[in-house]
Amino acid sequence: MPLIDHRRSFLAVIDVQPAFLDKLALPDRAPLVARIVWIIRVARALDIPLLAMAEDLPAEGLPVPAVLEALPPSLTIHDKRVFGLAGQPDLLTAARALNRPQAVLVGLETDVCVCHSAIGLKDAGFTVATVTDATGSPGDNHAAGLARMQGEGVILTNTKGLYYEWARDLATCAALRSLNTAPPPGVTL
């Protein structure tokens, strides 16, 4: 089935760290983080496995506090030492261990770590979707990264589109609303 299925997907949260977020225009930062946090909460409500990582943890530190608070407290934040997660054996093993053939990507930066991860995961046999409004890069680099991924057959969707593909029906939407998963500002369901 070509739709993204919450029973067949996992969510990869890539490098939502201050060093990368600070490269974006100030007005873009908080809305991007809010969308990422909301997607994490929806994933958790639907029992979608999470794979979280941060580039060069010792030097760049953990993801921003809002993301850390949204992630399960026991979740490992992997130290990503390469740009594309599929190029790091422990991360690719962790992705495969989730036993989900669809990878959904959010995070930073669109044209480097998200793009490299998407293409690498696709090459490793996953169906890959990137959430266009839950990824970011400064300036024209965001559009360039999306174009590169699309050219390689990566699915491009947005936060609203992902939500409805994961939810799939009115009963699931109602259940998600009852869990206080109200959408972030700017996302209308």
C-alpha positions in Angstrom: 0.0 0.0 0.0 1.5 3.4 -1.0 0.2 5.3 2.0 2.3 5.6 5.2 0.9 3.1 7.7 1.4 3.6 11.4 1.7 -0.1 11.9 4.5 -0.4 9.3 6.5 2.8 10.0 9.0 4.2 12.5 9.9 7.8 13.1 13.5 9.0 12.8 14.2 12.2 14.7 17.4 13.6 13.3 19.8 16.2 14.8 17.3 18.7 16.4 20.1 20.3 18.2 20.8 24.0 19.0 23.8 24.2 16.6 21.6 23.3 13.6 18.4 25.0 14.7 20.3 28.3 15.3 21.2 28.4 11.6 17.6 28.9 10.7 15.9 32.3 10.6 14.6 33.1 14.1 10.9 33.1 13.1 11.2 29.6 11.6 12.7 27.9 14.7 9.9 27.6 17.2 7.2 26.5 14.6 9.6 23.8 13.3 10.3 22.4 16.7 6.6 22.5 17.6 5.7 20.4 14.5 8.5 17.9 15.3 7.3 17.7 18.9 3.7 17.2 17.8 4.7 14.5 15.3 6.6 12.7 18.1 3.6 12.8 20.4 1.3 11.5 17.7 3.8 8.7 17.0 3.9 7.8 20.6 0.1 7.8 20.9 0.0 5.4 17.9 2.8 3.2 19.3 5.1 4.0 16.4 8.7 3.2 17.3 11.1 6.1 17.5 14.8 6.3 16.5 16.4 9.5 17.9 19.9 10.7 17.1 22.1 13.7 17.6 25.2 14.5 15.5 28.4 14.4 17.5 26.8 14.3 21.0 30.0 15.2 22.9 30.6 18.4 20.9 27.1 19.4 19.8 25.0 18.1 22.8 21.5 16.7 23.1 18.4 17.7 21.1 16.7 20.8 22.2 14.7 20.5 25.5 11.2 20.4 23.9 12.2 17.4 21.8 13.8 15.7 24.8 10.6 16.2 26.8 8.5 14.7 24.0 10.6 11.6 23.6 10.2 8.6 26.0 12.6 9.1 28.9 14.2 5.7 28.4 14.8 6.2 24.6 18.5 6.1 23.6 19.7 9.2 21.8 22.2 7.8 19.4 25.5 9.6 18.7 25.4 10.0 15.0 28.9 10.3 13.6 28.1 10.3 9.9 25.7 12.5 7.9 23.4 9.7 6.7 22.2 7.4 9.5 22.2 4.3 7.2 26.0 4.8 6.8 26.6 4.1 10.5 26.3 0.4 11.3 24.8 0.7 14.8 22.1 3.2 13.5 21.2 1.0 10.5 21.0 -2.0 12.8 18.8 -0.1 15.2 16.5 0.9 12.3 16.2 -2.6 11.1 15.6 -3.9 14.6 12.4 -1.9 14.7 11.0 -4.3 12.1 9.1 -1.6 10.3 9.7 -1.2 6.5 8.7 2.5 6.4 10.9 5.3 7.7 9.5 8.7 8.4 12.1 11.4 8.8 12.0 14.8 10.7 14.8 17.0 11.8 17.8 18.9 10.6 19.3 19.7 8.1 17.2 18.9 5.1 20.0 19.1 2.5 22.6 17.1 4.5 21.7 14.7 7.3 18.0 14.3 6.5 18.7 13.9 2.7 21.7 11.5 3.3 19.6 9.5 5.7 16.6 9.3 3.4 18.6 8.2 0.4 20.7 5.7 2.5 17.6 4.2 4.1 15.9 3.9 0.7 19.0 2.2 -0.7 18.9 -0.2 2.4 15.4 -1.3 1.3 13.1 1.0 3.4 10.2 3.0 2.0 11.2 6.6 3.1 9.0 9.6 3.7 10.3 13.0 4.7 8.0 15.5 6.4 8.7 18.7 4.5 7.5 21.2 7.1 9.2 19.2 10.0 12.6 19.4 8.5 14.8 22.5 8.0 17.9 24.1 6.5 18.8 27.7 6.1 17.8 29.6 2.9 17.5 27.7 -0.4 19.1 24.7 1.1 15.8 23.3 2.4 14.3 23.3 -1.1 17.5 21.8 -2.6 17.4 19.0 -0.1 13.8 18.2 -0.8 14.4 18.2 -4.6 17.3 15.9 -4.2 15.3 13.4 -2.1 12.3 13.6 -4.4 14.6 12.8 -7.4 15.7 9.7 -5.5 12.1 8.5 -5.0 11.7 9.6 -1.4 8.1 10.4 -0.5 7.6 14.0 0.5 4.6 14.8 2.7 3.7 17.5 5.3 2.7 17.3 8.9 -1.1 17.3 8.1 -0.7 14.7 5.4 1.4 12.4 7.7 -1.2 12.7 10.4 -4.0 11.6 8.2 -2.0 8.8 6.7 -1.1 7.5 10.1 -4.6 8.0 11.5 -6.5 6.7 8.5 -10.0 6.8 10.0 -12.4 8.9 12.1 -12.1 6.6 15.1 -8.4 7.0 15.3 -8.6 10.8 14.8 -11.1 10.9 17.7 -8.8 8.8 19.9 -5.9 11.1 19.2 -7.9 14.2 20.0 -8.9 12.7 23.3 -5.2 12.3 24.2 -4.6 16.1 23.9 -2.6 15.9 20.7 -3.9 19.2 19.5 -1.9 20.3 16.4 0.8 22.9 16.6 0.1 26.5 15.5 -0.2 26.7 11.7 -1.3 23.1 11.2 -5.0 22.8 10.6 -6.6 19.4 10.7 
